[in-house]
Amino acid sequence: MTPETVITLGQRAMELAILVSAPMLLAALLVGVLISLFQAATQINEMTLSFVPKLLVLVAVLLLAGPWMLELLVDFTRDLLKDIPNLIG
């Protein structure tokens, strides 16, 4: 296995990790900003007010985007396992 192959494989894995984590991270960021704006406007400083909505949104995003994320991971793993003979030789 050449260094270029290792770098390419690592790059594909990192791109996949970013792609899979992006929906949940963006949803948590958006909800966090909206809750912060609400707390700043109403001067309510309750910790559970920011935790519970984030948790609910993350569960909803996981239910909606979960099959797509799992499909990406399975395809990457399948391709990687198919390419093992080419990577070794």
C-alpha positions in Angstrom: 0.0 0.0 0.0 1.5 3.3 -1.1 1.5 6.5 1.0 -0.8 8.1 -1.6 -3.3 5.3 -1.1 -3.3 5.7 2.7 -3.7 9.5 2.4 -6.6 9.1 -0.1 -8.3 6.5 2.1 -7.9 8.8 5.2 -9.2 11.7 3.2 -12.3 9.8 2.1 -12.9 8.7 5.7 -12.6 12.2 7.1 -15.0 13.5 4.4 -17.5 10.8 5.3 -17.2 11.6 9.0 -17.9 15.3 8.3 -20.8 14.5 5.9 -22.4 12.1 8.4 -22.0 14.4 11.4 -23.1 17.6 9.6 -26.9 17.3 9.9 -26.8 16.8 13.7 -24.2 19.4 14.3 -26.0 22.0 12.2 -29.3 21.2 13.9 -27.8 21.5 17.4 -26.1 24.8 16.4 -29.4 26.3 15.0 -31.4 25.2 18.1 -28.7 26.5 20.4 -28.7 29.9 18.8 -32.5 30.2 18.8 -32.7 29.1 22.5 -29.9 31.6 23.4 -31.8 34.4 21.6 -35.0 33.4 23.5 -33.2 33.3 26.8 -31.5 36.7 26.2 -34.8 38.3 25.2 -36.8 36.9 28.2 -33.9 36.8 30.7 -34.8 33.2 31.6 -31.6 31.4 32.6 -32.8 27.8 33.0 -30.3 25.1 31.9 -32.9 22.6 31.0 -34.5 25.1 28.6 -31.5 24.7 26.3 -30.9 21.0 26.9 -34.3 19.5 26.3 -35.1 21.2 22.9 -31.6 20.3 21.6 -32.1 16.7 22.6 -35.5 16.5 21.0 -34.2 18.1 17.7 -31.2 15.7 17.6 -33.5 12.7 18.0 -35.7 14.0 15.2 -32.7 14.7 12.9 -31.4 11.2 13.7 -34.7 9.6 12.8 -35.0 11.6 9.6 -31.3 11.5 8.4 -30.4 8.2 10.1 -31.1 5.9 7.1 -29.1 8.2 4.8 -26.2 8.4 7.2 -26.2 4.6 7.7 -26.3 4.1 3.9 -23.3 6.3 3.4 -21.4 4.3 6.1 -22.4 0.9 4.8 -21.4 1.9 1.2 -18.0 3.2 2.4 -17.4 0.0 4.4 -18.5 -2.2 1.5 -16.2 -0.4 -0.9 -13.4 -0.6 1.5 -13.8 -4.3 2.1 -14.1 -4.9 -1.7 -10.9 -3.1 -2.3 -8.8 -5.0 0.3 -7.1 -7.2 -2.4 -6.2 -4.1 -4.4 -4.9 -2.3 -1.3 -2.7 -5.2 -0.2 -1.1 -5.9 -3.6 
